[in-house]
């Protein structure tokens, strides 16, 4: 679909053709465990619970909209990824998915490293006590100030994204009397099967240095010559929300070919390879994500096979699951405000949040599930579009979903799998306040990122 068909965007409200959407589920009250956090259940009274706490209680205490994060699930997923890759590999949680000081502490306690891509993320990581040597710093245009601080505190690696950055980081490290560990991010020409805006390894995009025309080889040459840099490996990231491992196989093969060229030209075998992240999660029942142990086995076998073929020692592998850890562990809880049936089309269900707390539907055409969670219902399913309260026609949370026909204002509905890229991409559009993030476990619920207030908005307005 063309992204430039009209300056206002695609005609989002077109009538759906028959068969465009899935058939109604056989049971609107059922909760697909693939999509919801692990401790989410529906109790005997028909109310959904997380960590044993009813959503109606959570709404009363913390308000809506709000993100509720299952801490037990988050920690279990951290352990699953760490165990799957073992001691001979490194797992870097991608902080851009969602980052807070509580999350940083959980990562540290569960043995994961952290990938940051801005000065703000670095500050959060350090303030929460993450050792600098367990931090990787990404970004296609890191500022001089960000690089200076990263080198000064001793981050474990800086991922170099351009020829200018190679020279910049080397100069800053040398001026501080240090030798900074770095990787070079390369674009390998792999077309990931994902949305155009989150595919990152084809050549026509802003990240990395292309393998084509010897550019990546030249980047390696320059990095090896500079005293301020210790080149430890090559980094590749092919995109996000990917289910097919074929792209990783092609990417690994091309990166290993570069490692062989480096050995042949410079007599150096680089000890590390970072394959990035991007592994998909289940947003709907149709999605079928792989388990961490399956991913680890596949990636390890791919790299080992390619290195054996090239006569190289197998390098240490790094991966960066962010969405795959935090995405499934949270849901957004909304209160229904208005219900507007459009005869022959669908029913519009307006909630008290919207594109300010979940921009992904508008930005990526993302698909989500939704459920009535404050009660059960035996009513017939009705085709709905869940929309927000913003002054924007594109303010859509769930484009097409079935909810009970007796849905009423005041009901609570929840959208699962919103742990990644929802709070981290949230905005104040229309001066709407960003929701809180509430962590829930068997000991209770607590705010880890508080709800914004109108005072917060006015504090920044100095006019």
N, C-alpha and C positions, 0 to 999 in steps of 0.2 A: 504494500500500500504506500502510495506517495505521501511523504510528510509535508509536501508543499502544495497540495491541491487547492488550498484556500488559506489566506492569511490568518483566519480564525481557527484553522484546524479542520479535521475531518467532521463529517456530518454525524455526530455521535448519536443523535436521537432517531436515526433511520429505523423504520420498522424492521424487526428481525424477520428473516425468511424462515419458513417452516423447516425445522431440523437444524437451525443454526445453533441452538442451545440444547443442552442435554435434557432428557426426559426428567420429569419430577422424580425425586427419590421416593422409594417405597415407604420410607418412614422419616418424616420431617423431624422427629424427636431424636433420632439416632445421631451420635457423634462419631465421626470417622477418626479412629485413633492415629491414622497417618497424618492428619491435618492439625489435630489439637495437641496441646502440651500433655505430657505423660500423666500428670495427676488430675487432669480434667475429667470429671464424671457428671452424670445426672443422677441426683439422689432420688429417694423414694417419693419425695414430694414433687418431683419433676423439675427442680431447680438445679441448674448447673453449678458445680463446685470446682474450685481449684485449691489444692492443698487441704481439702476438706472444708473449705470456707465457701458459703453460698455467695453467688454473685450479687444477690440482692443486699446482703450485708456489706459487701465490698462497695457497692454503689452508694449505700447510705453513708458509709464512713468516708470514702474518698471522692465521691462524686463521679460524674460522667461528663465528657468522655474521659477515659483513662486507659493506660496500658497496664495489664497485669502480667507479670513475668514469673514463671514457675522456676524458682531457684533450684529446686531439686532436679528438674529436667535439665536446666542449663549445666549444672555441675556434672550430671551423668553424661551429657554429650561431650563435655571437655574430657572426661576420663576415657570415653569411648575412642575419641580421636587420638589421645595420647597413647592408649594401649594398642591401638591398631597399628601405629607407626613405630612404636617401641623406642629404644634408646639410640638406635642408629639413624634416627631422623628427627627433624624439628617441626613442631606444629606452632605456627604463628596465627593467633586469632586476629582477624582483620577488624581493627577498631572502628572503621568507618561504618560497619553494619549497625552497631550501637555501642557506645562507650560511656561509662560512668565510673566513678571511683569504686563503687561496690563491685562492678563487673571486673575491674582491674584486680581487686583483691581476690575475687573468686578464681580468676585465671592463674594468679600467682600460687594460690593454695592448691590448685589442681594440676600444676606443673606445665602450663602452657606459656608460650612466649607471646609477644604482642607486636603487631604491625600498625604503625601510625602513619598519617600522611599530612599532618599539619602541625604547626606550633601548638595549637590548642589541644590536640590529641596528645602530643608529647607532654605538655604541662599536666594534663589529667593523669597520665600514666605515672609520671614521676611523683606527683603529689600523693598518689595512692600507694606508693612504695614499690612499684615495679622496678627491679634492678635495670639500670640503663643497658647493661650488656645483653639483656633479654629482649631488647626493643629493636625493631627494624624500622627505618624511616623511608617512606615512599614519597612520590609526588613528581609531577612533570615540571614544576616551576617553583622549587623550594626557594624561599628568600635567603638572602645572605645572613640575616639574623637567625633564621631557623637552622641553617647549616652550622653557623658558629656555635649555637647552643648545643646542637646534637653532637658535634665533635667535642665540645668542652665537657659535656656530662659523660661522654664515652658510650654512645649507643653502639650496639653490637654490630650493626651494619647500616650503611646508607645505600639505597638502590639508585644508581646513577641512570638518568633518563635522557641525557643529551650530551653532545660534545662539549657544550658550554659548561654543563654541570661537572663533567670530569675535571676540567681545569679549575673550576670554582672550588670544588671540595678539596682538591689537592692543595690549592693555594692556602685555603683557610686552615687545613690540617697542618701544613708546614709552618704557617705563621704561629700556630699554637705549640709547635714542637712535637706534633703527634703524627702517627701513621694510622689513618682511618681505614678500617675494614669496609670494603665495598663490594657490591655486585653490579653487573651491568644488565639493565633490562633490555631485552631484544624483542622485536616483533617478528614472528616467525611465518607470517603469511597464511595462518590457519583461519578459515572462516568458521567460527563457532556457530552452532545452531541455536541462536538466541536472538533477542531483540537488537536491532542496529545500534542502539545507544549504549548497550552494555557488552557488545562484542569488542574486544580490545587487542586482538592479535593480527587482524588484517592490516595492510600497510597504510591505508588511507584513514588514519586517526592520530590522535595527539600523543599517545604513549609510546615510549621505547625508541630504540634504534634499530632500523631495519636490517635483517640479514642480507637482503638483496644488495647487489652492487658492492659487496664487501664492506658496507658501513659498520656492521657489528665487529668484524675482524679489525677494522681500523680503530674502533673504540677500545678494544682489548689492547691493541698495540700501544695506544696513548696511555691507558691506565697503568700498564706494566712499566712504562718508562718513568712515571712520576713518583718521586720519593715520598710524597705525602699520602699515597694510597697503597693499601694492601688488597689486591684483587683476589677475592676468595671464590667467586663463582659467577654463574649466569642465571638471570631471572627471566621467566616467561610467564605471561598470564593471558589466557586466550578469551576470557569473557566471564559472564555470570549467568546463573540459573541454567547450568548445563547438565544434561542427563547422559549424553552419549560420550563414551570414553575415547572414541576414534580420534577426536581432535587432540586429545592429550598424547595419543600415540604418535601422531604426525609431529606435534610440537616437540616431544622428547627426542624423536629421531633427528630433527633439525638442530636442536640445541647440542646434542651429543656430537653431531658432525662438526659444529663449531668448536667444541672442546678438543676434538681430534686435530683440527687445523691449528689451534693454539699450541697443542703439544708439538706438532710437527714443525711449526715455525719458531716457537720460542723455547721449546724444551721444558715446558711447564704443564703439569696436569692440574687444572683447577679443581679444588676439593669439594665444591658444593654446586648443587643445581636446585633452583627454586621453581616449582611448577605452578605457583600461584594458587588461586582458589577457584571460586565460581561454581562449585558443585551445587546442583539444584535441590530444592526442598519441595514438599507437597503443599501447594496452596489450595488445590482442589483434589477430589477423590481420583481424578484422572491422572494426576501426577504420580510418578513411580520412582522416587529417589533411591539411590544405593546407600547401603550401610557403610560406616567408616572402614570396617575391616575389608569389605569388598574393594573399596576405593584404594586403600593402602596396598592390598595385594596386587591389584591391577597396575597401579603406578610403579610399584617396586619392580614388578616383572618387566614392564616396558623399559624402564631405565637400565636394568641389569642386562637385558637382552641386547639393547642397542650398544651399550658399552662393551660387552663381550665381542660383538661384531666389529667394533672399532678398535679393539685391543686396548681399551682403557680400563683402569680401575674404576669400580662403581663409586661415584661421588655420593656424599651425604645429601639426602633429599630433604627439602623443606616444602611445606604446603601451608596455605593461608585460608582455612575455612572460617568465615565470619558468619555469613548467612546460614550455613549449614549447622552452626552451633546455636546461635541466638534466635534465628528466624522462627522455628517451630515452638519455641518456649513461651511465647507471649501471645495474648489476644487483646483486641481493643474492645472495650465495653461502651455501648452507646445506649441512650434512651430515645425511644421513638417519639417524634414530635408531631408530625402531620402525615396523613396517608391520603394520597390523591389517585384514585382509579381513573385510568384513561381507557374508555371503552374500545375494545378491539386491539389495544396495544399492550399495556402493562400497567402496573400500579407503582407509583412513585412513593417510596417510604423515606421521609426526611428524618435525619438524626441530628443530634446536638454537636456533631463534629464535622468532619469532611476532609477536603483536600488539604487543609492546614495540618492535619495529623496523619494523612496518608495520601501523598501526592503520586504514588506509583501507578494508580489506575489511569490518571490523566497523563502521566509522563510516559509510561511504557505500555499502555493498554493491558496492565497487569490484571489477572483474574484472581478472585478470592472466593472463599466460601463465607456463608453467614448462617446464623441460627438464632431462633428465639430461645433465650436462656433463662428467663425469669419464671417460666412455667412450661408445661407441655400443652399440646393442642391436638385435637382429633379433626380439626377443620381441613377442608380440601386445600391443596397447594395452590398458590397464586403466583404468577410470574411477576417479579418485582425488580425495580432498580433502586438500590439503596443510595441515596444522595445526601449531601451535606447541607449546611446552613449558609454557605458562602454565596455572594452575589456573583455567580459564575455558572453558566450552563454546563460547563465541563466538570463541575464539582460532583464527581461520581466516586463512590467508595466501592460498590460492587455492581458491575454493569448489568448482569442478568443472574437472578437467583430465585429460588422458590422459597416462599415463606407461607405460614398458615394464613388462610383467608380471614380468620378472626383476629389478626394482628390489630392492636389498638394503641393509641397514644398512651405513653407511660410504660409500655412494655420495654424490657431490656433485650437488646440483640447484641451479639458479639461476632466479630470478624477474627478468625484464628490466623496464625502464621504471620503476625505483624511485628515480630521482634526485631526484624532486620529492616533497615532503611525506612522506617516510618517515623519514630521519634528523632532519629538522626537527621532526617530531611524535613522535619516539621518546620512550619513557618508561622508568621503572625498575619497572614493575609486577612484583610478586613479588620485588623487589630484583634483577631481572635486569639485567645490565650492558649499557649501550648499545654497539652495535658501532662499529668504526672506519670511517672513510672513507679509502679508499686510491686515490690518483690514479695512473693508468697511462698511459704514453706510450711512444714508441719508445726512450726512454732508460732505461726501467725503471719500477718501482713504488715509491711512497713514501706514507707515512701523512700525511694532511693534517688529520685529526681522529682522535686516538688512541682506542683502546678504553678504556672506563671500567674501573676496578679496584675491588675491594672496599674498598680504602683510600679511594677517592673517596667511596663511600657513607658510610663511617664518619666521614669528615672533616666531613660536614654534620650528623651526628647528635651534637649536643652534650649529650645527656641522660645 
